[in-house]
Amino acid sequence: MNKRTEDANKIDQTRRNLLKVSVAWLLAGVSSPLLAFPSAAHAAGTGTDGRKILITYFSRTGNTREIANQIHKSVGGEIMELLTLKPYPEDYEAVKKQAMQELNSGFKPALKTEFKSIRSYDVIFVGTPIWWGMMSAPVKSFLSQYDLSGKTIAPFVTHAGSGLGRSISDTHSLCPRSTILDGLAIWGKEAKTAQNDVSAWVHGLKVK
């Protein structure tokens, strides 16, 4: 039995289990909660063409997380947030100061998030806020820590006026043997209403 067949069987079993729960609720005279069955491709972390997709991102304010979730809604795949071992300060001015020091010195903070099967992904969406015109240090840590040779990388950013900044050139520098797709830049203040822009960008990448 191949992996896709195993994944499909897992989805079928999940559906059967959820159906049993729904019937039990109905027999008990309680309205069953709405059950949304995932597609086999979404649950297996793959796009419709069989390529395995990862969406990973760093987000301090939640804007980049919002865009990552919108991308996940469009393409499925697996999604993981990059967390640092030492969290950033809550105070905005303190974060700005620390970010400038890190970017000027080239410091790359240690990550709490680990990817044990990074080689299994074909397409990796990488999201970052733009700090001082550059990608955040935690994302630089990720791109430096893992060998993404042969992978297709789709960069996306949230910003307060810098657009993509140096994120694309930084990605090329850190991943010289990867295929880098056109990036997406979304104003942080517009993140929650950006689904149409995100969907159009994803459609143009043709990674589904």
N, C-alpha and C positions, 0 to 999 in steps of 0.2 A: 504493500500500500504506500503510495507516494504522499508527500507532505500536504499537497493540495487536497487530496482525498481525505486525509486525516483531519485537516482544518474544517472541511465541509461537514464531516461526521460530527465534529465537536459542535458546530453551529446547529446541526439538526438536533443533537442531544439537548443543547441549551434551549432550543425552541420547545421541545417536548416537555422539559422540566418547567419552563415558564407557563406552558399551557395547563399543566397539572395544577400549578399554583393558582392560576386564574380560575379554573373550574372549582377548586376548593373554596376560593373566596365567594364565588357565586352560590355554591351549595350552602354556605354559611349565611347567606342572605346579605352579604356585604358587596358593595360595588367594587369590582376589580380595578386596580390601577391600570392606566394605559401602558401597554407593553409594546415597546418599539424593538422589533427584531433587526439586529444588524445584518448587513449583507455579508456573505462569506469573504469577499474581498476586504471590506472594512475590518472585520474581525481578525483576519489573517495579516493585516498590516500591509496590504498590497493595493496597487492601483488596478484599474480595469485591464491593463495590458500585462499584468503579472509582475511588474516591477515592485520591489519592496520599498516602502516609503517611510522615512522618519522625519518628524517635525521637531526640532529642538530649538530652544530659545533661552535668553536671559531677560528677565523683566523685573525692574524694581518698583515701578509705579503701577504696573498692571496693563499698560498700553500695549506692549509687545506681546504679552500673554493673550490679550484680546485678539490681536491679528493672528496669532498662532492658532487659536481656537477656530477662527473663521476659515483659515486654510485647511484645518483638519476637517471642518464641515464640508469643504469642497472636494478634497482628495482622499479623505480617510487616512489610512496608515497608522503609525504609532506616534505618540506625542510625549515628549519628556522635557521638563523644565530644567535648565542648568542652575544648580544651587552651589554657592561657594561655602567652603568649610567655615569661613568667618563671614557672617552676614554684614552687609553694608549698613552704615548708620541710618537711623530714621530721619534725621535732620537733613533737609535738602542741601543747605549750604555746606554741611560737612561732607556729603556725598560728592558734591562738585569739586571740593578741594582734594578729596582722596582720588577721585577719577583723574584729575589733572596730573597728580603726582604719579599715578600708575601708568598713565599713557606716556608721560614724558620720560619715565625711567624704563619703560618696556616691561614693567612688572606684570606677571601673569598669576593671579590668585589660584590657589588650590581649589579644585572642584569636589564637592560632596557627591555630585551625580556621577555615576559610572555607567559606561556602555560596554557590556561584556561580549556583545555580538555585533559590533559596528560593521564588520566586514560583510554581514548578511544584507545590508541595505544597499539599494541601487541609487535612490534619489534621496537627498537630504536637504530639507528646508532649514535654513539657519537664520534665526532672528535675533536682532540686537537693538537696543536704543542707541542713538547716536550721541556720544559724549564728546564735546569739544571737537566736533567734526570727524570723529573716528568711531569705529566699533568699540564696544565696551571690552574691558580687560577680561572678564569671564569668558566671553565668546572667543577671544584670542587664545585663551587657555585651552578651550575645547578644540579649536582648529589646529593648535600646536601639539596637543597631547595624542591625537589619534591620526593614524595614517589613512587619509581619504583618497589615496591614489585610485584613479579609475572611477570614482564616484561622480555623480552629477549633483552639483550644489546649487540651490536656489536661494539667494540671500534676500531677506526682507528686514526693513528697519522701521522704527518709529522715531520721529524727530521733532524739533521745535523750530525748524527753519533751515536746517543744514542739508535737507534732502538725504541722498545716499552718502554724502560726505566722502570719506576715503574707504568706505566699507568694501567696495568692489575691488579696489587695488590691493587692500589688505588681504582679502580673501585669495586673490591670485597669488600674492606673495607667500601666504601660509599654506596654500594648497596648489602648488605648481603643476601637479599631475592630475588635477581634477578638471572636470568640465564645469565652468561657471556660467550659469544662465543669467539672463537679465534680471536685475533686482527690482524690488518693490519698495517704495518709500511712502509712508503714511504719516501725516501730521498726528502727533500724539493726541491732541485734543479732538481729532476726528476719528479715532480708532473704533469707537463703538458703532459708528455709522458707515464703516468702510467696506461692508460685505460686497457691494457691487463692484468696487474697484478690485478687491481681493479676488473675486470670482473671475473677473475679466483677465486679470494677470495670470491666474492659474490656467485658465483656458488657453491663453496665448503660449504658455510654456509647453503645452501638449505632453504633460507627464502622466495624465490619467489613463 
